[in-house]
Amino acid sequence: KLLGLCSLERTIARQRSRILSLQEGDANTSFFHQHACHRQRRNMITTIRNGDTTA
């Protein structure tokens, strides 16, 4: 039961964040800018490794 409740709480929190993202994301707000910058940093390729060498 406890694991089910934790899973339910996680699902609710995720849904709330998505709702906030949809509400705030359409406007040109600092929230939207922060979210876009975070995604850009997360998706950036900083190094490429090929065996023992890095580029």
C-alpha positions in Angstrom: 0.0 0.0 0.0 2.8 2.4 0.9 4.5 2.0 -2.4 1.3 2.6 -4.2 0.8 5.8 -2.3 4.3 7.0 -3.1 3.8 6.2 -6.8 0.5 8.1 -6.8 2.1 11.1 -5.1 4.8 11.1 -7.8 2.3 10.9 -10.5 0.3 13.8 -9.1 3.4 15.9 -8.7 4.4 15.2 -12.4 0.9 16.1 -13.6 1.0 19.4 -11.6 4.4 20.3 -13.1 3.1 19.6 -16.6 0.1 21.8 -16.0 2.3 24.6 -14.8 4.6 24.1 -17.7 1.6 24.4 -20.1 0.2 27.4 -18.3 3.5 29.3 -18.0 5.2 28.0 -21.0 3.1 29.7 -23.6 3.8 33.1 -22.2 7.2 34.7 -22.7 8.1 34.4 -19.0 11.2 33.9 -17.0 9.9 30.4 -16.2 9.8 29.5 -19.9 13.3 31.0 -20.4 14.7 29.0 -17.5 13.1 25.8 -18.8 14.4 26.3 -22.3 17.9 27.1 -21.0 17.9 24.0 -18.8 16.9 21.8 -21.7 19.6 23.3 -24.0 22.3 22.6 -21.3 21.0 19.1 -20.8 21.0 18.3 -24.5 24.4 19.8 -25.2 27.2 17.3 -26.2 30.3 18.4 -24.3 32.8 15.7 -25.1 33.0 12.8 -27.6 34.9 9.7 -26.5 36.4 7.1 -28.8 38.1 4.5 -26.8 40.9 6.2 -24.9 40.8 9.5 -26.7 38.4 12.4 -26.2 37.6 15.2 -28.6 
